Amino acid sequence: MKTITRWLSALLIGMAVPIASLHGQSPAESFKVGVAPHTSARFILEQYQPLRTYLSKALGVEVEIVTAPDFTEFARQAVSQKYDIAITTGHQARMLQMDAGYLPLLTYKADFKALVVVHADSGIREAADLKNKTVIGLSPSSLVTLWGESWLRRMGRTDVTLRYVSAADSVGQLLLVGEGSAGLMSLPNFQNLAPEVKAKLRVLAESSAMAGRVYMLNGRQRKLQAALEAALWAFSKTPEGMNYLEKNNLGGYRKLRRGELEAMSPYAIEVRKILGLK
């Protein structure tokens, strides 16, 4: 297996010149990988550095990891074709597929779920205990926020105050200092919280598994699809790739299942409304 991995990696790196030529970029241009702002920009840049380095060698062009201030702005930038690859949760991925010509590449093996979390020592044991309380989420167009708001409505909790912040680690910190009674975040982000923060939080409710972070290729780069998919699979077999996947509790890459993105259409429609798209 190691021999095959080394051979594939060498092949991809050796293809760098023709791939860059196919891409039609000059050396001054960069290939932009946009990552939805599920956590702080600093953490995202650090988290995706191994992927950036590998793709730079495989493509033979500079690869840049970029993000946005919040999920709504990320979706807006993706629709405006800012990213060559957009890595975002299934609902935005579906919207980009329907409205902006992006093509799905792959996703992660680990389950993606939305969570409602509370301070471990709080007296909140069920949805009824959130009456007239403050619930903290990410921007209105994030999947965990949309699911959380739907859960609150189903539980009859239309009396809560919703507060939006920029990152999941901010949600955890605000709950610990009493700035909110519950927070909305994804299972991967909950798992990646600092141990001392996670230990002080408790899961109140969780969604069923949904399409998590999906790699979406801008349609204008469709000629690169096969090469990029090969590069991503090869990356996942390198020591750096395996460390990235293990460290972030992602389980590895996998292909999307039949109908998986289509199931996100109701949430995709909500994003479309927020962006003012028809």
N, C-alpha and C positions, 0 to 999 in steps of 0.2 A: 504493500500500500504506500509506504514512504517513497519507494522508487517511482511509482506511478504519479504520486503527487508532485515530486520534484520534476518529473518529465513534463507534466501538464503546465506547471508553473513556468518552466523554462520555455515551453512552446508559446505560451501567452506573452511572455516578455519579449520573446523573439519576434512576435507579430506586431510589436509596438509601432513600427514605422508604417506598415500598411494600414493598420487600424486608424492611426492618427490621420493618415492621408484620406481614408474613407470618411472620417469625421469632418474633413474639410476645414480644419482649424489651423491657424498659424501658431507658431510657438508662443506668441504673446497671449493667446486665448486660453481659457481654462474650461474644464468640464465641471459643471456645478452640480453637486449632490446636495439637495435640500432635505433637511431633517426636521420634521415637525417638532415644535418646541415643547416636548413632553417634560422637559426639565430645564435647568439653566443652560445658557449658551456655552458657558465654560465647560460644563460637564459633557455636553454634546460634542464639542470640538475634541475633547480628550477621548471620549468614548469611541469616536469614529476615526481617530487618527490612524490606527492600523489599516483600516479599509482604504482610507485616502492614499496611504503610501503604496499599498498593493495595486490599486486601480491605476495610479499614476504610472507605475512601471508597465502594467499590462496594456494600457491604452497608449502610452507614449506621449501623453499630454499632461499638463498640470491639472490636478483634480483639487477642487476647492469644496470644503464642507461649509455649508451656510444654513442659517435658520431664520426665524422671524420672531418678532416680539410676542406673538400669540398665535393660536391656531387659526383664527379668522384671517389674519394678515398672511399667514403661511398659505392658506387656501387661495387667497386673492393673488398672491405672487405666483403660485403654481398655475393657476388659470391663465395668467398673463404670460406664461411660457418662460418664467425666469429660470426654472430648474431643468437640467438634462435628465436627472433622476430625482424623483420625489419619494421620500420614505415617510409614509404617514399611515395613520390608522384606517381601517377598512372603509369607513363611511366616506372619508375624503378621497380615498383611492377610487371608490366607485364613482364619486362625483367627477373626478378627473378623467376617468375612463369615459363617462357619458358626455361630458361637456367640454373637455379640453384635449381629447385625442391621445391620452396617455395609455401605455400598454403595461399590463401586469407582468412582472418578472417572477418574483417569489416572495415568500414570507418566512416567519420563524416557526419552529416546531412547538415552542412553549405556548401554553394556553394564554390567551389574552382575555382578561375579565375586567369589568369595572367594579370598583369597591366603594362602599360607604364606610368610612372609618371614623372612630371617635377616640377620645382620650381613654386609655385603659381604666383609669380610676373614676371615670364619669358615671353618673347614674343612668345614662341613656342605654336602655336595653332593647327598645323597639321603636318603630317609626313614630308611634304616638308621643313618645318622650321628646320629639323634636318640635312640638307645637310652639310656634312663635320664636323659634331659635334661628341662629345664623348657620348656614351651610356654605362651605367654601369649595369652589371648584376652579377649574381652569377656564379658558375663554368659552363663551356660549357655543362655539362650533366644535369643541372637542368632543370626542365620542363618549368619554366617561361622564362629562357634564350633561350631554344630551340624554344618556341612559339614566343618570342620577336624577335629573329633573322629571323624567318619565316615571321613575320609581317613586319619587315623592308624590306625584299626582295620583298614582295608583294606590298609594297608602293614605290618600286623603290629606296630605300635608301641603296644601296650597297656601298655608299661612307662614311659611318660613321665609327668611330673608336670604337671598342668594348673593354671595360675594365672589368676584372673580379675581384670581391672581395669575401670575405668569408661569409658575413651575410647581411640580408636585412636591418637591422638597420644601417649598414655601408653605404649602398646605399643611404638611406635617408640623412644621415649626409653629405656625399660627395656632394650630389646635393645642399644642403643648403650653402656650402662654395664654390660653383662654380667649383668643380672638374669634373663635367659632366653636360650635357644638359638634359639628360633623364636617367631614371633608370628603371630596370625591377624587379618586385617583385610580390608576390602572394597577393591576396585580404586578406587572413587571416593575413599575415605579415604586410600589410599596416594598417589594423585595429589595430594591436597590437603595432604600433609605439607609442612612447611617444606623448601625445597630442600636445605638443608644436612643435614637428617635423611634425606630420601629418597635422596640421593646415597650414603649410607653403608649402605643396605639393598639386599638382593638378593632377587628372587622365586624361591622354591624350587619351588612348585607353585601351580596355579590351577584353579579350578572351570570348568565350562562356564558360559555365560551363564544367569542366573536372573532371576526377577522381582525387581527392585530396589525402591527406595522407591516405594510406592504411596500415593496420596491416597485415603483411605477416609472416606466421609461417614457420620456417625452417622444411623441410620435415623430418628430422631425429627426430623431436619432434611431429610427426603426432598423436601419441598416446595421446598427451595432448590437442588435438584440442578442443574436447567437453568441457573439464574442463576449458581451457583458455577462450573460448567464454563465458561460464557461468560466469566466474570470471569478465570478462570485462563488461558484461551487469549488473552484480551486482554492480560493482564499479560505474557505471554511475548513480545508484540510491542512492548512499550514499551521505551525505552532502559534503564530500571532492570531490567526483566525480562530483557532480552537480556544485560545485564551480569552479572546473577545467574547465569544459565544458563551463560554462557561462563566466568566466573570459577571456577565450581565443577565445570567439565568435565561438565555434565549433558546437553548436546546439544539441549535443547528438550523439550517435552512430547510425549507420544503416547498414543493409546488402548491399552488392554490388548489383547493378542492372544487369540483364542479358546483356551481351555484353559490360559492362562498361569498364572492363580491356582490352578486345580485341580491343576496339576503340583506345587504347593507343599504339597499335603495331607500327605505323610509328615512334613515338617518342622513343619507346623501341629499335627499330633498330638503331637509332642514338646513343643511349647509348652503344649498343653493338659495334658499329664501334669505338667509342671513347675508349672503353676498349680493342679493338683489338680482340674481340671474333668473331669466325666464325659462 
